[in-house]
Amino acid sequence: MSTHRESVTALGAPAAVGPYVHAVRAGGLLFCSGQIPLHPETGEIVGATAAEQAGRCLENLAAVCAAAGATLADAVKITVYLREMADFTAVNEVYASFFESDPPARVAVAVAGLPREARVELDAIVALPGAS
């Protein structure tokens, strides 16, 4: 492995469903892989609605951040992938509850499909505390 990047594995997040790590730490940033709404212990999809699923995705991202010594409040950019753009408003309500002040930059896009038939997936770029 390269000395300028470090893989991060989060014990409190669900196992990856493909050949990737939870996140990579590089240059004072944490690049978090996309999280779908999997329960960290059972690996099963959590939530019937996109809003419920978004909450689980954000909890999973929070676990990844914690494994690297950060929090979701340290996020600088989040991407939201939605199977249906009609879910945008409902997902925003849940999302806003995780970022009550000073939210990160964000983009939301509609996609044709997501792993495990999830309705939503989120990834993040996080500024690591104390990094130069």
N, C-alpha and C positions, 0 to 999 in steps of 0.2 A: 504494500500500500504506500501511497505517496506521503511524504512528510508534511505537505501543505494542506491536507484534507484528512478528516477523521470521521469515520462512521459512528453514528449514534444509534444505540438500540434502547428502546424504552420498555421496561418490564411491564408498565401499566397500560400499554397500548396493545391492540390486537396484532397478532403475527402478520407479517406481510403476505399478501396473496400472490406474490410473484417474486422475481429475482431482483429485489431492491431492499434497501435498508430504510429504517424509519426516517433518518435524516443524515445529512452530511454537514459537519462543521468545517468552515473554511473562511479565512480572512475576516474573522469577527462576526460572521453571519452563520445562521443555521438554516439550511435549505431542507424543509420538511416535505417528505413524500406525501402524496395525496392520501387522505383518510376517508374511507367510506364508513358508514354507520355500523361497524361491527362491535359486538360486545367483546371486551378484552379477554375474557376467560373462555367464553363458549365459541367465539368466532362467528356467531349468528348475527344476521341483520337485526338491528334494533329500530323500532318505530315503523308505523304504517304510512305516515305522512312525510312529506319532504321536510317540514318544520321539525318534527320529532327526530328525523334522521340527521338534520343539520346540528341539532343539539349534541347528539352522540359524536358526530364528526369533530365538533369543537372540543368536546371532552377528550377525545383521542389525541387531537393536536396539542391540547394542554399537557397531556401525559408525555408526549414527545418533547415538548419544550422543557418540562421539568427534568427530564433525563439529561438535558444539556445545561441545566442550571439557569433556565430562563422561564418566563411565563408568557401567556398569550398577550399580555399587555406590552411585551417587547416586540410583537410582530410589526413589521414595517409594510408588508404586503400579503394579502390573502387572495387566492383565486377560488371562486365558487363555481362549481360545475353543476348545472341543473339538467335533468332529463326533460323537464317541462318548464319553460319560462313563466308559465301561469303560476308556478310556485314561488316566484320571486318575492312577492310581498310577505307571504307567510314565513319564508326563510329569513327575510330581513328582520322580522320581529324577534325571532330567536337569536339571530346574530347580534342584534343591538343589545340584548340582555348580557352578552359576554363582553361588550365594549361600550360601557355606559358613558365613558368620556375618552377623548383622544383616540378614536379608532384608527386602524392602519389604512393605508391605501388598499383599494380592492377592485377587482374586476369580477363580473358574473357573466358566464356564457352558457348558452344552451348547447347540449351535446346529444348525439344520436343514441348513446347508451353508456352505461357505466358498469364496472365489474359487479358481479353477484346481483344484478338487477337493482342496484341501489338507485334511489331517486336523486341523491346529492353526493358530492365529493368536495372536499376542501383541501387545499395545500397552503403552505405559508413560507415566507422568508422572515426570519426573526433576527433582530440585532441582539447579540449576546452581551449580557451585562459585563462590564469591566474590560471588554475587548477594545483594542485601539483601532 
